[in-house]
């Protein structure tokens, strides 16, 4: 009995994982081979849903939008977060206040960020368009197909850079002082210490943050749905909003599930690639 008691402790977590992850994935995969539309219609159609999506230009536009948003947002958030963490780690005076200010955006929910952004970027009464008009710069931001995606990325970077910052800062502050002091005694500059000691020591943490942010940006929903709804047109439509609209707007539940099955396979492949790179970097 004592040998198997450990399974009792992990059983609740496994049950929760089964009903919140494994079962929905299996359910979606099963119904992706049908034409279920929320009613009693459940005709088996084989791979028709997959063929429809893979030959639909709109679906590939949505995939492109999703990866543009994820790659640019993740790159900027990780880069800015690391730079902020390096500088704040060296600050002694008022460092607690500065850290608190920098992590404030992370405390705001996605829907609140969406509402604030829609007000601040509103062309009629928004503070940002008003300020830019004073220097003769005009842009419709979320109302323009060219500017909507960059503006959306900017909002996400403002919101989520705090996550990267606080994780990297904690990693930097966990580096033993003896290592840094030894480098200083040998005459190493602050830049050399950061480049050859601090960053290599926290490389696994940086890699983990990149994985977290990549997955989080790939499954973005609340920010897009709350600010642009995928518009103008489908210029900011991402996989999550596209799937939601297909399921609850057009009542094509099986196609919606097929979208998520395809995208889950893409994300899983991306994670495998990340893991491969991580394994090579540790060698």
N, C-alpha and C positions, 0 to 999 in steps of 0.2 A: 504493500500500500504506500509506503513512504517513497518508493521509487517513482510512483506515478502521481504523487500529489502535486508535482509541478504543473502537470497538464490542467489541473483544476484552476490554477491561478491564471493561466493563459486562455482558458475556455471562454470567459466573458468577452475578451478582446477579439477572439476568433469569431464568436457569434456575431458581434457587432460588425466586424469586417465582412463577414459573409453576406449579411443583409443589406449593408450599405455600399458594398463594392462588387463582390463576386456575383451575387444574384442579379443586380441590375445589368452588369456586363453580359452575363449569360442570357438574360431575358431580351436585351437589345439585339444581341447576335442572332437569337432564334427568330425574332420578329422582323429582322432585316430581310428575310427571305419571303415575307408575305406583303400584302397590300392593305394592312390594317389601317383603318381611318377613324379610330376611337369607337366604332360601332361593332356590329356582329360580323362584319365582313373581314374574313381572314383567309383569303385565297392564297395558296402557295404559288409564288411567281419566280422562284429560283433566284438567279442573279440579276434580275431586271432592275432592281433598285440600284445595285452597284454599277451596272452598265449605264443607267440613266445619269447618275451623278458624275461618273468618270468621263462622260462625253458632253457634260453640260458646262459651257463656258462660264456661267455665273458661279458655279461651284469652285472652279479654279481661281476665279477672281477673289472669292472669299478666302480660299487657302492662301493666296498671295498676300491679301490684306493682313491676315492673321500672322504670317511669318514676318512681314515687314514691321508690324507693330511690336511683335515679341522680340525680334532681333535688335531693333534700334533701341527700344525701351530698356531691354536687359543690358545692352552695351553701355548706355549712358548712365543707368542707375549704378551698375557695378563700378564704372570708372569714377564717377563723381563721389560715390560712397566711399571708395578707397582713399581718394584724395582728401576728403573731409576728415576721415578717420585718422589719417597720418598727421594732419595739421592739428586736430583737436587733441590727439595723444600727446603732443608736445606743449600744449597750453597748460599753464599752472594757474593763472589768475582767472577766476570766474568760469572755470572749466565745467562745473556742474550746471550752471545757468545756461551755458552754450549748448551742452549736450541736451538739456531739457528742451530748449527751443528747437533744436534740429530734429528731435524725434516727435514733436507735436503733430506733424501731418499724419504720422502713422496711427495716431489715436482717433482719427476721423474715419467714419465708415464710407464705403464707396459711393453710396447713394447721396450722402451729404456732400462729398467732393463733387459729384455730378451737378447737384443743384447750385452749389457755390460757383462752379466753373461756368455754368450756363448764364448766371447773372453777371459775372465779371467780364465775360467775353461777349455779352449782348451788344449788338451794334447800336441800339437806341440809347441804353442807359448804363452800359458796362463801363467800369472804371478803366479797363485796359484799352479798349478802342478809343475812349475819350482822351487818355493820355497820349496815345499814338497820333491822334488827330492834331494835337498841339504842335507836333513836329512834322506835320504833313505826311504821315504814314497811314494808309487806309487798307484795311483787310476785313473780309467778312468772316474770317476764322471758321467756325463750324458751318457756316452757310456756303462755303466754297469747296468744290471737290478737290482743289489743289491744296488748300490750307487745312481742311478738316482733320486729316490723319496726322500731320505734324503737330497740330495744336493738341490733339488727343494724346499723342505721345508725350508732349510737354507736360500735360496735366498728370499723367501716370508717373513720369519721372519726379515731379514735385512731390507726389504722394508717397511713392514707394522707395525713394532713395534712402529714407530714414532707416528702413529695414536693413539695407546693406551696411549703412554707416554704423549702426549699433552693434551688428555682429562682428564686423571687421575691427571696430574699436575694442571690443571685448577680447578679440584674439590678439591684438597688438599689446594690450595691457597684460596679457597672460605670458608674454615672452619673458624669460628670466633676465633680470637686470645684469647678472654676471656676464652674460654673452655680449650685451651692448657695451658694458663698461670695459671689457677686454678689448673690444674693437676700438673704442675711443683712446685707450692707452697706446694702441698700435698706430694711432694717428689717422684713423678713418674718419672721413667727414660724415655729416648727418645724411647726406644723399647716398654715400657709399653704404652706410649702415642700413638705411631703408632699402636700398636696391639689393644688396648682397646678403643681408641678415634677416631683417624684419619680414619682407615680402616672401622670400623662400620658406621661412619657418611657418608662415600662415597660409601657404599655398593650398593645402587640403581644405582649409576653411573657405578660401576664395572660390575654389572649385565647387564646394557644396553650395555656396551662396548662388553661384551661377546656375546650378541645377534647379534650385528652388525658384529663382526668379524666372528662369526660362519656362518652367512648367506653369508658374503662376500667370505669366503674361500670355502664354499660349491659350490658357482657359479663361481669358478676360471676358467678363460679361457685364457686370454692373456699371462700369464706367462708360462703356460703349452704349449700352441700352439707355442709361440715364441721361447721357449728353446728346448723342446724335441719333440713337435708334438705328444705327447702321447707315444713315444718310450722310450727305445728299446722294440720292440714288443708292448705290451699294458701295460707295467709296470708302466707308469705314465699317462695312459689314464684316464681322468675324465669324468664326465657326460656331461659337456658342450662341450668338444672336440669330444666326442663320438657321441653326437647328431648332431653336426655340420658336422662331417665326413659322417654320415649316410645320412644327407639331401643333401649335396653338393658334396660328393664323390661318393656315391652309388645311389643317386637320389631316395632314399626311404623316401620321405617326411612324410608320415603317420607314419612310424615307429619312425622317429625322433620326431614327435609331441607326440607320445605315451611315449617315453622316458621322455620327459619333463613333461608330465602330471603325470606320476608315481613319478618322482622326486619332483615335486611341492607338491604332497600329502605328501611325506616323510618330506619335509622341513616344511610344514604347521603343521604336527604332532609334529615335533621337537619344533616349536614355542609354541604350546599349552603346551608341557611338560615344557618348560622354564617358561611360564606364571604360570603354576601350582606351580613350585618351588618358583617363586618370591612371589606368594601369601602366601605360607607357611612361607617364611622367614620374611614376614612383620607382621606375627601374634605374 
